[in-house]
Amino acid sequence: MDTLKAGSDVLFILLGAIMVLAMHTGFAFLEVGTVRKKNQVNALVKIIADFAVSTIAYFFVGYGIAYGIDFMQGAQTLTDKNGYELVKFFFLLTFAAAIPAIVSGGIAERAKFYPQLAATFLLVALIYPIFEGIAWNGRFGIQDWFLAQFGAKFHDFAGSVVVHAVGGWIALCAVMLLGARHGRYGRDGAMAAHPPSSIPFLALGAWILVVGWFGFNVMSAQTVEAVSGLVAVNSLMAMVGGILAALVVGRNDPGFVHNGALAGLVAVCAGSDVMHPLGALTTGAIAGALFVWAFMLTQNKWKIDDVLGVWPLHGLCGTWGGIAAGIFGSQALGGLGGVSLAAQVVGTLLGVGIAVVGGLVVYGMLKRTVGLRLSQEEEYQGADLSIHKISSEPRYGE
């Protein structure tokens, strides 16, 4: 029976890993559909290369920081319980690799290729695992302190803060240090429009992310025994709330509508296992409206050139999701309880703080040493040029 249970858990979490791995296709096509055509190849190569670098960084460094696991041991030890620890690594790697995938959308069309790969390694190896270990493995005693002070630990079931808020706030730091694309904002304050190159690709990316998100959230239970249908329905309701709110607030804009679905899902991750479905619907609706409002504010008034709006989508909606878990997870609002609003607020702010400090250190260091952005000429010709310069050998199809 133990062997059967172990095998079932391995298969369960492996399927989750595959579904979240597929989400990286969604990240790629969301970016491809949003950037201009001259930068589409760069977006595709950047996402897959970031995933490869993330795997190395997380395997050798990051996973050990977060969970104290050393993979440099005998194969016999690693295959205990049908190799559960290995597939758990695979599953959590797909979460960790979402950090550079999120950042990629913010810095698109003007970032140097190799410095971004270096940033990916540092973020996944050293920055992201710090808060991951705190939130999901009780590292450094901070969760115990939350329990003693607020009566409950910080709760983030599937990563509203651990993954999305952290990734979004890191991205904001990178965007601010990188600067706007040339020609995006004029000296007179006028803004040049850079419309999405392909709404169908953008929509395809959003749909792939939406489908994979049910693996992201539901499989965060990590064992068959702990799986909950409540998580699935809450994810669905939050997604729908985000779509409808973005549809209304965004005045039928197709980019807002598809990103509204993602905003709702980002926000519900933290409390999807404790909220009532009506709480999840409300959480998603607020996130969808928040995304549209913040995207317009950052692009038009603050002149922050966040290409895909990853700070509003992941940074702000993830922050809202962490706090929303403490509101709608309470029994007073139909939730299952076991959460503390104070713990959620403080824990969320801690995650944001680690992200901002880490983002400024990593991208600030790279900016001062090797530089972050393409030259003006390269940018006008297209970021794809930096991919073509990687090798002087004939390229595929030439």
N, C-alpha and C positions, 0 to 999 in steps of 0.2 A: 504493500500500500504506500509506503514512504517513497519507493522508487516511482510509482505511478504519479503521486502528487508532485514529486520533483520534476518529472518529465512534463507534466501538464503546466507547471509554472514556467518551465523553460520555454515551452512552445508559446504560451500566453505572452510572455514578455518579449519573445523574439518577434512575434507578429506585431506587437506594439512598436518595436524598433524599426521594423520594415515600413510600417505606416508613417512613422515620423521621418524616416529617411526619405520617403516619397515626398514629404512636405518640402524638402529642399528643392525639388523640381518646381514646386509652387513658388518658392522664393525667387528662383531663377526666372520663371516666365512672368511673374509679377513685375520684376525689374526690367525684363526685356520689353514688355509691353508699355512700360512707362517712359524709359529713356528714348532718346532719338536713335534713328536707325544706324547712324554711324558708330554707336556705342553698344549695339546689341551683342556682338560677339564677345566684347570685353566682359559684359555682365554674365554671360553664360560660363565663360572660362573662370572668371573670378569666383563664382559660387562653388564650382566643383573643386577648384584648387584650394579654396578656403576649407572645404570639408576634409580634404586629404591632410592638410596641415593641422587642422583641429584634431584629427584622429591621433596623429603622432604626439601632439602636445598633451592631450588628455590621457593617453595610454601611459606615457613615460613620466608625466609630472602631475597633471591636474587631478586625475582620479585619486591618486594617493593623498593629495592635500585635502580633498573633500572627504574621503572615506577611509584613509589609512591603509589602503590595499596596495600591496607590492606585487606587480605581475612578474617580477624577476625571480620567480621561484619555480619549483618543479612542476611539470605538467600534471602530475598526479593530484597535487593540491588544487590546481586550478579547475580540475574536472569533478570536484566534489559536488554532489547533488546535481549530477548530469550537466555540470558546467554552468550552473545558474549564475555564479558571480561574473562569468564572462559575458553572458547575454545581458545581464544587468548593466555591465559596462557599456555594451553596444547601445542599449536603450538610452542610457543617460548621456552617452556621447552625442546622440542625435539632438539632445537638448542643448548641450554645450556648444555644438557647432552652429546652433541657431544664433548665437551672439554675433559672430562675424557676418552671418547672412543678413541679420538685421542692420548692422552697421553699413554693409555694402549698399543697401538701398539709399541711405542718407548721403553717402559720399560719391555716388555714381557720377560718371562723365568727366571727372577731372582729377581723380586720385591715381597716383603711381601704383603700378601693379605689385612689385616686390615689397615695397614698404608696407603695403596693406597685408601681405602674407606674413611679414614679420610681426605686425600688430596682432594678427590672428593668433599666432603662436603664443605671444605674451599674454593676451587676454584669456585664452582657453587654458593655458598652463598655470597662470599665476593669479589673475584677477577674479574671474568668474568662480573658481572653486572655493574662494574664501567665503563668499556669502552662501554658496550652495552647501558647503559643509556646515555652516551655522544653522541654516534653515532646515536642512533635510537629514543632517547627521548629528546634530547637537554639539558641534565642535565649539571649543573655547568657552563652554559653560554659559553662553548667552541665552539659550533657550531655557535653561534652568533658572536664570535670573528673571526672565519674563514670567515664568510660572510663579515664582515667589512674589514678584511685585504686582502682577496683574491677574493672577489666578488662572492663567492659560498661557500656553506657548504661542509663539507666532505661527500662524497657520497659512500654508501656501501649498495646497494639494498638488497642483500641476504646473506652477511656475508663473503666475501673473507677475510676481515681483522677481523671483529668482532668475527667470529667463527673460521675460519681456521688458519689465521696467529696467532691469540692469542693462540689457542690450540697447534699449532706447535711449537711456541717459548717457551711456558710453558713446552712442552715435551722435548725440547732440554735441558732446565735447569735440568729436572728430570733425563734425561739420563746421563748428565755430572756428577751430584751428585751421581748417582747410580753406575756408572762405568760399564765396559764391562763385558760380561759373561765370566766365567772362561773358559780358553782354547781358547777363540776367537782370541786373539793376543798373539804370543809367544814373548819371550824376545829378540829374534833375529829379530823381526819385521815381521815374517811370520804370515799369517792369516789363521786360520782354517775355512774351509767352513762349513756353516750350511744351507744347501739348504732347500727350502720350503718342507714341509712334504706332501702337496697335492696341485698340480696345479689346479685340478678340484674345490676344496673348495675355493682356492684363486680366481679363475675365477667366481665362484658362488657369492662370496662376492662382487666382483667388479660389477657384473651385477645387483645385488640387489641395490647397492648404486646408480648405474647409473639410474635405473628406478625411485627410490625414489627421486632422485635429481630434477626431474621435478616438484615434489611437493615442494621441498626445495626452488627452484627458483621461479616458476610461482606463487605459493600460497603466496609468500612473499608480494604480493600486498595486501593481508589480507581482501579485499572486492571484490565481483563480479564486481562491477562497475570499479575498478581500474585494473582488469586483462588485460594482454597484451600478444598477440601472439608473439610479438617481443622477449620477454623473453624466450619463449619456443624454437624458432628457433635459437636464439643466444646460448642457452645452448647446443642444438644439434650440432651446428657448432663448438663450442669450444671443445666439447667432441671428435668430429671427428678429429679436428686438433691435439689434444693431443695424440690420438691413433696413427695417422700416423707419427708424429714426434718421438714418443717413439719407434715405429716399426723400423724406420730408424736409429736413434741414438743409440738405444738399441740393434741393430743387431738381431732383431727377437726374443729377449728373451720374453717368455710369461708373466713373472712377470712384466716387464717394459711395455709391451703393455697394459695390463689390468690396471695398475696404471697410464698409460698415459691418459687414458680416465678420470680418477679421477682428474688428474692434470689439465686438461683442464677445467673441471667443477668447480674446486676450484677457478681457476683464473677468470672465467667469472662471478662469483656470483655478484661482486661489480657493474659491469657496464652492466649487461645483459639487463637492461631496457633502456639504452641510446646508446649502440653501434650499428653500422651497422653490419649485419651478417658477412661481410668480416673482419671487425675488431675483431669480436668474434673468427673467424677461426684463425686469426693471433695470438690473445691472447692465445688461446688454444694450438696452435702449439709451441709457445715459452715456454709455461708452460710444455708441454710434454718433450721437449728437456732439459729444465732446471732441471726437476726432475731426469732424467737419469744421467745427468752430475753431479749434486750435490749428488746423492745417491752414485755414484762411488767414488767421492771425499771424502765424509765423512767416508765411510766404509774402503776404501783402503789406502788413504793417511793420513787423519786426525785421523784414528783409533777411530772413534766415533761409538759405537755399538748401533745404532738406528735400532732396529730389522726390523720394517716395513718401515723405511725411512719416518717417519711422519714429521720430520723437513723439508726435501726437498719437500715433497708432500704438506703439509698443511702450514708450516711456510714460506718457500720461495715462493711457488706458490701463496699462499694467499697474501703475500706482493706484489708480481708482479701484482696480480689482482687488488689490491687497486690502484696502480700507473697506470695500464693499463686503468682503468676507466677514468682517467684524460687525457689519450692520445687518445684512440679510441672513447671516448664519446664526443669528441669535434666535432663541426660542420665542421671544416677544414678536418677531416678524415671521414666524412660521418655520424657522430653521431648526436644525438639530441641536444647536447649542455647542458648548465646549470651546467657544471662541471668546476673545476679549477685544473690544474695539481699541482700547488703549494699546494692547500688545500689537494689534495690527498696524496701528498708526506708527508706533515707534519702530517696529520691525521693518515696515515699508521704508521709512526714512533712513534706516540703517542701510538697507539695500541700495537706495538711491545715493547715499553718501559714498559708499564703497565704489559704486559705478562711476560717479563723477571724479573722485580722486584717481581711480585707476585709469579712466579714460584720459584725463589731463596728463597724467604721468607718461602713459604709453605713447599717445599721439604727440604730446609736447616734446618728448625725447626724440622721436623719429623726425619731427619737423626741424629740430635744431641740428640733427646729425646728417641724415640722408635726404631730407625733404619729403613732403607729402604729395605735392601735386605736379601734374604735367606742366610743361611750358605752355605759353599761350598759343604758340603755333601748333603744338601737338593736340591741344584741346580743341582747337578749331577744326583740325583735320579729323579728329575723332579718337576716343580712348582706345579703340580697337588697334590703332597703330602701335600702342605699347605692347599688345599681345604679339603682333607680327614681328616686332623687333627682338623677341625672346630668342629666336634662332635665325641664323643666316641661311640655314638649309632650305631647300624648296619645301613649300607647304603643301598640305593635302589639297588636291584639286588643281594645282598649278602645273 
